[in-house]
Amino acid sequence: MPETKYGSRIYLGVLAEADAAGPTAVRVYQDFLGRLRRAAPGVKDLRLELEEPVPRKETPGVYECWATLKAVVPHDLTRDGASNHRDAWRAILRDTFQATCQLNHELVHHTSSRVEITREVFPFEEEAPAETAPVEEKPKEMIRVKVLLGGQVYDVEIPKDENLLDGVNAKGVDVKWDCKSGVCDTCQIRVLKGMENLSPVNDREREMLGDKINQGYRLCCQVTAHGPCEFEH
């Protein structure tokens, strides 16, 4: 089945105090992603990238929370009133986001929250930038990470102070992820050793994992590894 990758810009206005704006946005976007997966189960590789909330100057108490959603949409996707898969996807996005905002009405500034442009993402837009002349720098200190995944054990080394998900993925350890923003649990792991060598649990992890944090669970995309550790996925 032919398919096309699309990118969408989404604007969410949340009603919150400064220290709660981030967790509030995460909560609403989590709900949106879950509903979107149920509304369009055939759509693959959903990726949601969140930007930091900023206060809306003209409306005190409202924080602007932009996000970029990318997804691979099959050409057989349909929706009542839509003549093609692209229009169907746009309608599903719009309707699902509106429903999410309505169901979270106590958290959302309705008059401004919206799905903006949805357009095709071309391969050249995601290519790595051209390499420039290397800057001489000191070799990075490496740390040992042991991963239990799919019945196999991987023993790799990643740079110290590296994002744990990026570090192990770069070494060929296929820890799955969907958003890298802490608004899904696809990259959920359980730390077996070395929790003291990892960055502290953040608000997004608390919002997503709840009491499971006490059992050693973390979101791999939100963890910075400062020393050796071991985890399962």
N, C-alpha and C positions, 0 to 999 in steps of 0.2 A: 504493500500500500504506500503510495507517495505521501510524503509529509513535509511540512515546512516549519521552520523555527521562527517564532514571533517574540517580540519584546514589547512590553507595555509599561508605561509610566503611571504610577498610582499615587494619588495624593490623599492622605488621611489626616484630618484634623482631630486631635484628641483633647478632651477636657481634663486637665490634670495640673497638679503642681509641678514645679521644675524637676524635683527628684523622682517623680512618678511617671513622667511623660514617656520615657523609654519603655519601662515595663508595661504601661498601658497600651502603647502602640504594638508591642510584641503580642500581647494578649489578643488584640483585635485581628492582627495579621495571622496569627495561629488559627483562629477560628475561620478566617477567610480561606486559608489554604486547605483546611480540612473539608470545608463545604465545596470548594472548587474541585477537589479530587473526586468527591462523590457525584458532582454534577457532570463531570467529563472524565470518566475513568480511562478513556482511550488516549488521553493526552499524556505525553511522557516528559520526563526530565524537567519537571517544574523547579525553577530556581528563583528564589526571592531574595533580593539584596536590599537591605534597609540602610537608610542614611540616618545620621544623628538628628533627633528632633531639635527644632529651633522655635523660639517663641514667635507667635504671629503679632507683629507690632500693633496692628489696628484692632485686634481683638484680645484683650487681656484674658489669661486663663486658657488660651488655645495654643497648642503646639503643632507645628507643621511637621508631618512625618512622611517624607517621600520614600518610595520604594520602586525598584525595577523588577518586573516579573518576566522571566523567560520560560518558554515552553515549546515543545515539539508537538505540532498539531497534525493529526492524520487528515487526509483530504476527504475522508468519508464522514467527518464530523457534521452533524446536522442540528438544526434548531428551527422551531416553527417560525416562519416568516423570513428565514435566511436563505439566500440563493446559492451560497457557497460556504466552504469550510471557514474561510476567514471571517465572513460576517457572522457565522454561527459562533465562532470563538469570541468575537467581540461582544456579542449579545450575552453569552454565558458569563463572561467576565463582568460586564456591567450589572447584570441582574444579580449575580452572586455577591458582588461587592455591596450593592445597595441593600440586599437582604441582610448581609452581615452587619452593616452599619445600623440598620433598623433594630436588629436583635440586640445590639450593643449600644442602644440609644443613650444610655446614661454615661457612656464614655466618649461618644463621637460627636463632633461638630458637623451636623448633617449638611448644612448649606454649602460647605466647601469641599467635602470629601467626594472623590470621584476617580474613575478610571479615565486617564487621558489617552493620548495616542497609542494605538497598537499597530505595529508594522513589522514587516519581515526583517529578520536579522541575517545579514549576509556574512559569509565565511570570513571575508577580509576584515570585518569589524572586530572579530575575535582573535585575529592572528596576533602573535606576540610582536611587540615593537622591534624595529631593527636594532641589532646589537651595536652598541657604541664601543669605543676603545675601552678596554678594561681599566679600572682604577686599581692601582696596587693597594692591597689591604692585607691585614694579618689573616692567616688561616683561621677559620672558625673552629671553636672548640666543639667537639662532637660528644654526644651522650648516647647511651645505649637504651633502646626501647624494645621490649618484648611484647609481641601481639599474638593473642590466641584468636584465630579467625577461621571459621568453617572447618574445624577439626584439624587445622594446621597451626604450627607455631612459627612465627617469623621473628628473627632476631636481627634488628637493623640498628644503624647509627644515624642520628639526625643532628643538625646543628643545635647547640644550646640556645635557649631562648627563642626557639622556633614555634610557630603554631603547630600543635600536635597533629592535627588532621593533614595539613599541608606537608609536614615532614614525613609522615609514614606513607602518604599517597605518592610522594616523589620517589620513594624507595620501592614502589611497586606493590605496596600493601593496600589492597582495595577496600578500605573502610568507606562505606557508602555515605553519601551526603546529598541533600536537596537544596539547601539554602545558604549555608555558611553564615547565617545571621542569627542563629539561635531561636528560630521560630518554628522549628520542626524537631522531631526526635530521631530522624533517620540516622544521624551519626552518634547515637547514644552508645556509650561504652561503660564498662564497669572496671574501675581501677582495682587491680589486685595488689600491687606494690608501688611504693614511691609517691603516694598522694602528697606527701610533704614537699615533693620536688615540683609540684604543679602550681599554676596560678590559682588564686582563691576563687571559689564559686562566685559567679556574678548573678545579677538580678534576672537575666534571661534564663539561666539554668534553673534558678529557684522557681521561676514562673512555669517552666516547661516540665521539670522533673519532680517538684514537690518533695515528698518524704523520701523518695528514692535516693536523694542525695546522701542521706544517712546510711545507705547501703553501699555507697561507693560509686554511684552512677554519676557520670558527667556527660556533657555535650562536647564531643571531640573538637568541634570547630571553635569552641570558646576557650580552649585550654592552651596555655603557653607552657612548654616543658623547659624547666630550668635544670633538671637533673634526670638520672635514670628512672625508668618506671616500667610497669607491666600492666597490660589491660586486655580485656576480652571484648569482642564485638559480635 
